[in-house]
Amino acid sequence: MGRFAAMGAAPWAERARTELAATGATNRQIGAQLFLSPRTVGFHLYKAYPKLGVSSRAGLAAIDFENRHPAGGG
């Protein structure tokens, strides 16, 4: 099973949070768009990192969510 298999089955909201974070949006900005507190957004991102095999927001930025593989073809 690939690195992104867990995310493929994720609820829409979880994908939305991680994709927004990957674009550089802050927890506050993400929360405002999804009607969540910044702290809740941070918690959800923390829980999503292991599913994607990353340990930080910078790791999210390296993911090509459209094609579901690390940017650059990996």
N, C-alpha and C positions, 0 to 999 in steps of 0.2 A: 504494500500500500504506500502511495507517495506521500510526500511531505504535506500536501494540501488536501488530502482526502478528508481529514477531520473538518476542515473549514468548508468543504463543499456541501456538507450536510448541516452546516451551522444555520441557525435562524437568520433571517434577513437583518435584524437589528445588530447582531454580532458582526456580521460582515460589514455593515454600514459603519460601525464604530471603528473597526480596524482599517477599512479603506480610507475613511476620513483622516485618521491618525497618520496613515502613510503619506497623505498629501501635505502633511505639515500642520494640520489643524490642531489647536490646543484642546485640552480637555474641556475648557470652558466653552470654546466654540462648538465642539462636538455636542456637548450637553445642551447648548442653546438650540441646536438644530433638532435634536432627538428628545427634548424635554426631559433631560436627566441632569443630576448634579454632577459637577466636575469630578467629585470624589467617586461617584458611581462609575463614571466613564473610565477613570483610572483603574478601578478594580476590575472592570470587565476586560480592559486591555491586558492587564497583568495575567488574567486567566487565559486569554487568547494566545499570548506569546508562545507557551509550550506547544500548543496545537499547530503552530506555524513553524516551529523550530527556530524561533528568534528569542532574543533576551532583552530587546529594547525597541524603542520607536525607530531608531536608525535601521534596525533590522527590517522593520515593516516597510520602510521606504525603499528597500532593495527588492521588494517583491512586486512582480508584475501580476496584479490581481486579475486583470483582464484575461490573461492567458494561463494563470494559475501556476507560474513557475518563477524562480528567481530572475529578476531582470538581467538581461545579457545572455539568456538562453540556457541556464543551468538546470 
